[in-house]
Amino acid sequence: MSFSVLQKNIQTFLVQGATLALFLMSVWGIGNLIAIWLEPPVKVLVPSLQKLSDNSSVELMPQKPSFLFGQPEANASKSKAELLNQDEIKQTRLNVKLTGVIYTPQSSVAVIESGRETFVLKEGEVLRQGVAVEQIQPDFVVLNNRGGLERLMLEESDLPGKAVETNGNASLNQGQSADLQKIRDEVRKSPLALNRYVRFRMLKGNGQVNAIQVWPRRERQLFESLGFKNGDKILQVDGVAVSTLAEDPQQMQKLLQKSRFDLQIERSGQQQSLSVVLQ
């Protein structure tokens, strides 16, 4: 093997490894940011102490509720199941696109593109004037468009589908390497920019993240050059479960300093190993 061929192979390994490191770090970072964002704030109530005279008596009486933000209506307890049973919910004609969903039964967010803007919204938040997110499901959201309910589905290209067979060791040409550097810079500035290149879903079980499912958006060849296929589920990184990494950012940082990544993934219902070597 000539020196130039050997040098080209080493460069290919470095590009693939760096892409994987960026991918894992960005997915973990976005997951943590959204998890922190969804977590309800904890308020610490400090009681006010007042000195009582010797002849004072304390009378315990139930206080009337104080509705600081308005009194709830009687029909506000309508369940989500009742909402979904409405067969008349039609497909929306709004010029918007649902590009991603991070779904859990307790709290979820939807990534919606409107024009050149990308919005990350929870249920009840406003997309535009008169349009709000009514409900989020794994593959669609229900919008409240000026009082009417409309359904916005994930695009077909974003839904899990059959994996496309490609060569996992495909090398990157000069133009693709430049594109990769551009993606790195963009993701460093804004972690949510990764959503334009990779669609992912945090899969939860027993209240914790146990896998990360991934699909390509743009630059499919960059995605597949790492050995990934459409819909792969990442279960472990170097023998450490994703559930553990999701709770321990320091361990993730240590992994990213290594020169070899051994992944345990699930593909088409079967577990497989995927390795990337930096040297």
C-alpha positions in Angstrom: 0.0 0.0 0.0 1.5 3.4 -1.1 2.0 6.2 1.4 -0.7 8.4 -0.3 -3.3 5.6 0.0 -2.4 5.0 3.6 -2.7 8.7 4.3 -6.1 8.9 2.6 -7.4 5.9 4.8 -6.2 7.6 8.0 -7.9 10.8 7.0 -11.1 8.9 6.3 -11.0 7.3 9.8 -10.4 10.6 11.4 -13.3 12.3 9.6 -15.7 9.4 10.5 -14.6 9.3 14.1 -14.9 13.1 14.5 -18.4 13.0 13.0 -19.5 10.3 15.4 -18.1 12.2 18.4 -19.9 15.3 17.3 -23.1 13.4 16.7 -23.1 11.7 20.1 -22.2 14.9 22.0 -24.9 16.9 20.2 -27.7 14.4 20.6 -26.8 14.1 24.3 -26.6 17.8 24.7 -29.9 18.5 23.1 -31.5 15.7 25.2 -30.2 17.3 28.4 -31.2 20.8 27.4 -34.8 19.7 26.6 -35.0 17.5 29.7 -33.9 20.5 31.9 -36.4 22.7 30.0 -39.3 20.3 30.5 -38.5 19.8 34.2 -40.9 21.9 36.3 -39.1 24.5 38.5 -38.9 23.7 42.2 -40.2 26.5 44.4 -39.1 26.7 48.0 -41.7 28.3 50.2 -40.3 30.3 53.2 -42.9 30.9 55.9 -43.3 34.3 57.4 -42.9 34.3 61.2 -44.8 36.7 63.4 -44.4 37.0 67.1 -47.6 36.4 69.1 -48.5 37.9 72.4 -48.9 35.8 75.4 -52.7 36.1 75.2 -52.9 35.4 71.5 -54.6 32.2 70.2 -54.1 30.5 66.9 -57.1 29.4 65.1 -56.6 26.9 62.2 -59.2 27.5 59.5 -59.1 26.2 55.9 -58.4 29.0 53.5 -60.3 29.7 50.4 -58.4 28.9 47.1 -56.8 31.9 45.5 -57.1 31.8 41.7 -54.2 34.1 40.7 -54.4 33.2 37.0 -58.2 32.8 36.7 -60.6 30.2 38.0 -60.5 26.9 36.0 -63.5 25.9 34.0 -65.4 22.8 34.7 -64.7 21.3 31.3 -60.9 21.9 31.5 -60.3 18.3 32.7 -61.0 16.8 29.3 -58.5 14.0 28.8 -56.2 13.6 25.9 -57.9 10.3 24.9 -61.2 12.2 24.4 -59.4 14.6 22.1 -57.9 11.9 20.0 -61.3 10.1 19.6 -62.5 13.0 17.5 -62.4 11.5 14.0 -63.2 14.9 12.4 -59.7 16.3 13.0 -58.6 17.2 9.6 -55.1 17.6 8.1 -53.9 21.2 8.4 -53.4 23.4 5.3 -51.0 25.7 7.1 -47.6 26.1 5.4 -45.7 24.5 8.3 -43.7 21.3 8.6 -43.3 18.9 11.6 -39.7 17.9 11.5 -39.2 16.2 14.8 -40.9 15.0 18.0 -39.4 14.1 21.4 -42.3 12.3 23.0 -43.0 11.0 26.5 -46.4 10.5 28.0 -45.7 13.1 30.7 -44.1 15.9 28.7 -43.2 16.2 25.0 -41.9 18.8 22.5 -42.4 19.2 18.8 -40.0 20.8 16.3 -41.9 22.7 13.7 -40.6 24.7 10.7 -42.5 27.8 9.6 -40.8 29.6 6.7 -37.2 30.0 7.6 -37.8 29.7 11.4 -37.7 26.6 13.5 -39.8 26.4 16.7 -39.4 24.0 19.6 -42.8 23.9 21.3 -44.6 22.3 24.2 -48.3 21.7 24.4 -50.1 25.0 24.9 -47.4 27.1 23.3 -48.1 29.4 20.4 -46.7 28.7 16.9 -48.0 31.9 15.3 -50.8 34.3 16.0 -54.0 32.3 16.4 -52.2 28.9 16.2 -51.1 26.9 19.2 -50.0 23.3 19.9 -52.9 21.5 21.4 -51.4 18.0 21.7 -48.2 16.2 20.8 -48.1 12.5 19.8 -45.2 10.4 18.6 -45.8 11.0 14.8 -48.1 14.0 14.7 -49.3 17.0 16.6 -52.8 18.6 16.9 -52.9 22.3 16.3 -55.5 24.7 17.5 -56.0 27.0 14.6 -58.3 29.8 15.7 -60.5 27.4 17.7 -60.5 24.6 15.2 -58.4 21.4 15.6 -56.1 20.4 12.8 -53.6 17.5 12.5 -49.9 18.0 11.4 -48.1 14.8 10.5 -44.4 14.0 10.3 -43.2 14.0 6.8 -42.9 10.6 5.2 -39.2 11.0 4.8 -38.9 11.6 8.6 -40.9 8.5 9.6 -39.1 5.2 10.3 -38.7 3.2 7.2 -36.7 0.5 5.5 -33.0 0.9 5.8 -31.1 1.8 2.6 -28.3 -0.6 2.0 -25.0 1.3 1.5 -21.3 0.8 2.0 -20.7 1.8 5.6 -17.0 2.4 4.8 -17.7 4.9 2.1 -15.0 7.6 2.1 -15.8 11.3 1.9 -14.6 13.5 -0.9 -13.2 17.0 -0.5 -16.6 18.7 -0.9 -18.2 16.5 1.7 -15.4 17.1 4.1 -16.0 20.9 3.7 -19.7 20.3 4.3 -18.9 18.4 7.5 -16.8 21.3 8.8 -19.7 23.6 8.1 -22.1 21.4 10.0 -19.7 21.2 13.0 -19.4 25.0 13.2 -23.2 25.4 12.9 -23.9 22.8 15.6 -21.3 24.3 17.9 -23.1 27.7 17.7 -26.6 26.2 18.1 -27.1 22.5 19.2 -30.6 22.6 17.9 -29.2 22.9 14.4 -28.4 19.2 14.5 -32.2 18.7 14.0 -31.7 19.9 10.3 -29.3 17.0 9.6 -30.3 14.2 12.0 -33.8 13.3 13.3 -33.7 11.5 16.6 -36.1 10.2 19.2 -35.3 9.5 22.8 -36.9 6.1 23.6 -38.0 5.8 27.2 -38.9 2.8 29.4 -39.6 2.7 33.1 -39.1 6.5 33.3 -35.6 6.7 31.8 -34.0 7.0 28.4 -32.9 3.5 27.2 -32.1 4.2 23.5 -31.6 6.9 20.9 -33.2 6.2 17.6 -31.7 8.1 14.6 -32.6 8.9 11.0 -30.7 11.0 8.5 -32.2 14.2 7.1 -29.6 16.0 5.0 -26.2 14.7 4.0 -27.3 11.1 4.1 -23.9 9.9 2.9 -22.2 11.5 5.9 -24.7 9.7 8.1 -24.2 6.3 6.4 -20.4 6.7 6.1 -20.3 6.1 9.9 -22.1 2.8 9.4 -25.5 3.9 10.5 -28.8 2.9 8.8 -32.2 4.6 8.8 -33.9 4.0 12.1 -30.9 2.5 14.1 -31.3 2.5 17.9 -28.2 3.3 19.9 -28.2 1.2 23.1 -24.7 1.3 24.4 -21.4 3.2 23.9 -18.3 1.3 24.9 -20.4 -1.0 27.1 -22.1 1.9 28.9 -25.9 2.0 28.6 -27.4 5.1 27.1 -29.6 5.4 30.2 -26.4 5.8 32.3 -24.8 8.3 29.9 -28.0 10.4 29.9 -27.6 10.9 33.7 -23.8 11.3 33.8 -22.4 14.0 31.5 -18.9 13.6 32.9 -18.8 10.0 31.6 -19.9 11.2 28.2 -17.1 13.7 28.1 -14.5 11.0 28.9 -15.9 8.8 26.1 -15.4 11.6 23.6 -11.7 11.7 24.4 -11.1 8.1 23.3 -9.8 7.0 19.9 -12.2 4.1 19.5 -16.0 3.9 19.9 -17.7 0.5 20.2 -21.5 0.9 19.9 -24.2 -1.5 20.6 -27.2 -0.8 18.3 -30.5 -2.4 17.4 -31.3 -2.7 13.7 -34.4 -4.3 12.3 -35.0 -5.9 15.7 -31.6 -7.4 16.1 -28.7 -6.1 18.1 -25.4 -5.5 16.3 -22.0 -4.0 17.1 -20.6 -0.9 15.3 -17.1 0.3 15.7 -15.2 3.4 14.7 -11.4 3.7 15.0 -9.7 7.0 15.0 -6.2 5.6 14.4 
